[in-house]
Amino acid sequence: MHPLPHRYRVQAQADAEGPVRIGTAGAPTLHTAPPPEFDGPGGCWSPETLLAAAVADCYTLAFRAVARASRLGWTAIDVSVEAVLDRADGVTRFTRIVVSPRLCVDEGVSERLAITVLEKAARSCLVTNSLLAESVLQPEVVFGCEAAA
């Protein structure tokens, strides 16, 4: 890892109407719009869905690192995130983030070790750790399932 602090730069560009284009050096441009809950068109990324995606992605990457360090054998992980937007203390903000990883392991793997690794990954996710929202982990360990495509 490079020494801290790290800096991440993105740009957003928009016309008077239509999608917002967001980008960062070396990555494809994404087009975003407000979600249907804010009278947007739906069917594309929004700041709200990008935040939930950042949590899911960060959790997954943290899990990989923790699983490797713990020598946990696993075949696939599927992480679902529900981010709840509500009013709290007179401000509209995310109040709760529910992270639901479904971890596939081979028969004979210790379920206790798998749960411990899933829990440690939740504590290691820097995106979730940076949010005010309550974070809830709802892990599931499945034995003998097929790897994700």
C-alpha positions, 0 to 999 in steps of 0.5 A, a space after each residue: 500500500 502507498 503511504 497515506 494520505 491517498 487522494 481520489 479525483 473525479 470530475 462531473 460534467 453536465 448540460 442544462 438537461 440530460 445525464 451527468 457524466 462522471 469520470 476519473 483518469 483511466 476509467 470509462 465515463 459513467 452517465 448518471 441521473 436522479 433516481 426515480 425516487 427523486 423524479 429521475 428517469 430510472 434505469 441508470 446509476 445515480 449518486 444514491 446507487 453509486 454510494 450503495 455500489 461503493 459499499 458493496 465493492 469495498 466490502 468485497 475487496 476487503 473480504 478478499 484481503 481478509 480471506 487471503 490473510 486468514 487462509 479461508 478457502 472459498 469459491 464465490 461471494 455475492 454481496 447485496 447492499 440496501 442503503 436506506 435514505 431517510 430524515 434524521 435530525 432534520 437532514 435527509 441522509 443515509 441512515 442505515 446500510 445493510 450488507 448481506 454477503 452470501 459466501 460459498 465455501 467447500 464442504 469441510 470449511 469451518 463455518 465459524 472461520 467463514 463468519 469471522 472473516 465476513 465480520 472482519 471484512 465489514 470492520 475493514 471496509 473504509 467506505 462504510 467506516 466513513 459513513 454516519 449511517 448505521 451499518 448492519 451485516 447479515 452474512 450467509 455461508 453456503 456449502 458446496 455451491 458453484 462459483 459465480 460466472 
